[in-house]
């Protein structure tokens, strides 16, 4: 059984709620899943015992891509995470009226890919409040892909 780590950064609670929906769905599929706030994670620990890494980050900023504040240190140190060959997927919440809708999701996915991660499913980008059915559908896709 694959062991999955979900790491999220959330300011308003939307990305945290999304992460909880993902966790519940994956557990319902029989997966071993741990959920951690990004403030409780070091990049160098991400490869320790986890087969699948899911990153959740909200996006801020209208004129440029801004990752959720707590997520920035992890993003900047992802090179220490040994993502090569690791199964990864990314999700996050944003506002579609902004120029870079869910740009943090794109930035994290691109960086993980450059570091050799295997992106197992396309990213999940949520406009505002998460809809449980949408999140569950995406998480089921993750479970099927890993």
N, C-alpha and C positions, 0 to 999 in steps of 0.2 A: 504494500500500500504506500502510495506516495505521501510524503509529508509536505504540507503547504503552509507558507507564511504569508499572511496578509499584513502589509505595512501601510498605514494611512496617515495623512495629515489633513486636519479639518479645522476650519475656523468657525463656521456657522453651524456645523453638525451634519450637513448634508452628505459629505463624503464619509463621515463616520457611520451614518445610517446605511449608506450604500455598502460599506465594508461589512457591516453586521449582516445585511441581507445576503451578501456573497458567502460569508462564513456559514450561515445557517443552511444555505443551499448546498454548499460543498459537503458539509457534515451530513446532510440528508442523503447525499450520494455515497456515504460511507468513507469519505476522505478524512484524514487526520489533519486538522486545521488549527493553526494558532493565529490570533489576531493581536497586533501590537500597534500602539500609537507610535508614530515616527520618533517621538521624543525618547522612546525607550529602546531605540535600535542604534547599533553601530554598524557601519557598512561592512567592516571586516568580519562581523558575525553572521552575515546573511547566508553564506555558503555552508555554515555549520549545521548539517543534519537536515537541510530542506531540499526537496527535489523541485518544488514549484514556488516561485515568488510572485506575489501579486502586489502591485503598487497602486495606491489610491491617493490622488492629490488634487485639490481644488486649484483653480486658476484665478488670479487677480490681475488687475491692471488692464486698461483699455488701449493704451498706446504701445505697450510692449508686453511680452509674456512675463508674468510674475508667478512663481510657484508659491504655494501656501508657505508662510514664513517658517514654520517648524520643519518643513520638508527640505529647505534649501541646504542645510549642512549635509544631509544624506546624499542629495543629488550631487553636490560638489565633491563628495568622496566615494562615489560609486565605483571608481577604478579599484578601490580596495575590496570590493565585494566578490570578486572572482565569479563574474556572471557568465563566463565562457561556457557554452553548452547548457546552461541552466534554463529551465522552462520559465518564461516570464509572460505576464499580461498586465495591462495598465488600465485603470479606470479613474474617472474624476468628474467633478461637477464644475459648471461654469455658467456663463451668461451669454447666450447667443447674440445679444446686441453688441457685444464687444468685438473688436477687430480680430482678435486671436481666440476664438471660442475654444475653450479647453486646451489652450496652447501648452499648458504644463503637462498634460497627458502626452501630447506629441513629443515634447522635449524629453521626457523620461523614456518613452518608448524608443526614440531615436538613439539616445545615449546608451540604453541597454543593448540595443542591436549592434551598435558600434563596438561595444565591449564583448561581443560574441554570444549574447543571449539568444535563445530560440524563442521568438515571440509566437506563442501557441494559438492565440486568437486575436482578431482585431480589437482595438481598444474600445472601451465603453465611455461615451461622452454624454453626460446628462446635463440638460438645460434646466438649471434651478433645482427644485425639489426632486428627489429620486422617486420614480414610480416602481413599486416593488416588482410588478410583473416584468418590466423591462430588465431590471437587475437580475432577477431569477433566471430569465431566459439567457442572459449573457453568461452567468455563472454556470448554468447547465452546459453551455458550449465549452467553457473552460474544463469542466469535469470530463466531458467527452474527449477533449483534445489531449488530456494528460493521462 
